[in-house]
Amino acid sequence: MISQRSIRVLHFLVVAVLSMTTLTVWSGTFVDDFNNNKPDGWKKVGGTWKIKDGGYHGVEPNSVEGAVLIGDPKWGARLFH
């Protein structure tokens, strides 16, 4: 027979796993296909960037690192990478 403690632990694990799964879905995903060939809303932090094949690609012949950022103040403080 299954003990009450085992049932409580199993219940906790099921709730924990379901909570993590739904939080991921609710957070959403930002997607940009650059179909207008413009990096609207993107901010260059460094490097040289080019839109090619539906993506925003770093193009730096001297291997200088750079980054681009996207965001909206309504999103709050989040880290995207």
N, C-alpha and C positions, 0 to 999 in steps of 0.2 A: 504494500500500500504506500502511496506517495504521502510524505509528511506535509503538514501545513507550511513549514518553512520552505520546503522545496517548491511548493506552489507559489509562495510569495516571491521567491527569487526568480522563478520562471516568468511570473507576471511582470516583475520589474524589468527583466531583460527584454521582453517583448515590447513593453512601452518605451524603453530607452531606444531600441533599434528603430521602431516606427517614428519616434520623435526626430531622430537624426535624419531619417529619410525624408520626412516632410519638410524639415527646415531647409534642406538642400533644394528642394523643388520650389519652395516659396521665395528663395533668394533671387531667382531669376538668372538669366544669362544675357549679357550684352553682346549683340551681333551687329557687325557692319560689313557689308559686302562691297562698299566703295563703288556702287554702280554708277554714280555720277562723276567718278574719277576725281573727287575732291575729298580731302581728309577733314570734313566738317566736324567741328567739335574736338578734334585731336590737337594736343599741344606738344610741340617738339621740345624736348629737354636737352637734346644733343644729337649729333650725328646728322646724316643725310638720309632722307626717306623718299621712297618712290612707290606709287600705287601700280601694282602689276598682278595680273591673274586673280583679281578679287581680293587682294590683301595689301597691307601696308608694310613694305619691306625696307629694312635698313640696308643702305648702300654706302659703304664707306671703304674706299680703296686702301686706306692706311690703317685699317683695323681699329679705328677710334670707336669706342663704345658710345652708344646713345640710347635714348629712350623716348617713347611717346606716351602720353597719358590721355585718358578719356574719363569724363565724370560729369556729375551734375550735383550742385549743392543739395538738391532734394534727396540724394542718395544717402547723405550723412557721411560719417567717417568710416570708410571701408578701404581696405587695401586690395588692389587687383594686380595680378602679375601674370 
